[in-house]
Amino acid sequence: MEGVKTYHAEVTRDGRFWLIRVREIDRSAQALRYKDVVTMANELIEIMDSVKEDEYDLHLEVHLPSSVKDHQARAKVLREEAQLKQAEAAAEHRAAVQELLALGVSQREAGEVLGMSFQRVSQLAKSS
């Protein structure tokens, strides 16, 4: 059985439109909305190469401005830092609960003084 052909569509923003360039057929199309990019690329391929949608694969390569990529990269770093900080905060909550319980404070009282629900205190006490 012969392999399925893959078409590569390079997508860039061009003014008000998304410009779609399909390398394998050296043709372009435009879409007003990003959600229409795949449809427009498929129609272009099917018309120019006389193939049906189930006879090929389409791979989109969206090229964004470097400033947008920089923002995305920074957001990823910040998300990772936030996850680490959340884990640290959870460890500190756990330590606070454990210390109060070690002092003989009930889980219900620990929750009241720490501003946590009884259920959360119970979870933290069990996770030690």
FENSUL-V767793 format. One line per field, one symbol per residue. phi: phi as a letter, one per 40 degrees, with the letter a starting at -180 (. if undefined). psi: psi as a letter, one per 20 degrees, with the letter a starting at -180 (. if undefined). burial: # if it has 16 or more other C-alpha atoms within 10 Angstrom, else .. A space follows every 50 residues. Layout:
# FENSUL-V767793
phi=???
psi=???
burial=???
This chain:
# FENSUL-V767793
phi=.ccccbbbbcbbcbgcbccbbcdcbfbbabbcbcccdcccccccccccbf bbdcbabbbcbccbddcccccccccccccccccccccccccccccccccc cccgcccccdccccgbcdcccccccccc
psi=pqqpqppooppqpncirppoooghjlqqrqphqhiiggggggggghghjl rqhjjrqpopopoqqhhghggggghgghggghgghggggghggggggggg hhijprhggggghikqqhggggghhhj.
burial=......#######....#####.....####.....##.######..... .....#.#.#................................##.###.# #.....#.###....#.#..##.##...
